[in-house]
Amino acid sequence: MAKNYKHIIQGQASRLDKAVNYLRNALGDAPWIRFLSDAADDIRTRSNGVEWTVEVTDMDLPITGVPMHLKPRSLANKLKMFVSVKMTCNAQLWDKNEDCITDLCFKVSIQENDNQDPDNVYQTGFHIDKTTENELLKHDEMHPLYHLHFLNESIIGGKETLSMDIPRLAHHPVDLFLGLMVVFANYDKNTFDTLKDDPNFAGLCKESADHFIEPYIRSLCKLPWGDSAKTKYDKDLCPYLVL
């Protein structure tokens, strides 16, 4: 009889529910927290027997203060930040504590209108994603299996924006919790410190790290310094460490 993984999948929805409560206790009823509730509901209604998907679109997060060296100077210092996440995972691999992510895109877009030309929108941003096998075969450029990518064409717009479609840097996988900590660490230090010191939310992050980051690090440690046999998966994680 095939093993039933429903308890693992429903557990992912419960983790999001816990996060909503922990975040509200720590930060108050911030409007963006409701996106996590919606994601939990989606898991309960849309997941199949072995996979679940976390999907969040344009979650509006605060930016505290004005980042240094903000250009062009005609911007009005009213930055808006939007986070979108789509992550699909395999419950069987989660249960084995192996890399369970089958699809990942964690995208951050920061936007502002030009103060002198309000119709002109400037954007910057990045995404953390997992490259599929088909994409690895399709592109000549180096694609670490998991990578952080700045200023790519799908994010950047604006007539005065100058960008280059490199580099792609290897990055550990993130889920919604770990990804939010990356965002807050860079854009809202007060919230980052609050959540880092909150034992409930930090506990969710640790559980995520055990299942998402630890398998990644185990494979990454084989390159280039490990003596153990290296699989194609190990090498795809970070091609520029394959020596």
Buried (B, 14 or more C-beta within 10 A) or exposed (E): EEEEBEEBBBBBBEBBBBBBEBBEEBBEEBEBBEBBBEBBEBBBEEBEEBBBBBBBEEBEBBBEEEEEEEEBEBBEEEBBBBBBBBBBBBBBBBBEEBBBBBEBBBBBBBBBBBBEEEEBBBBBBBBBBBBBEEEBEEEEEBBBBBBBBBBBEEBBBBEEEEBEEEEBBBBBBBBBBBBBBBBBBEBBEEBBEBBEEBEBBBEBBEBBBEBBBBBBEBBBEBBEEEEEEBEEEBBBBBBEBEE
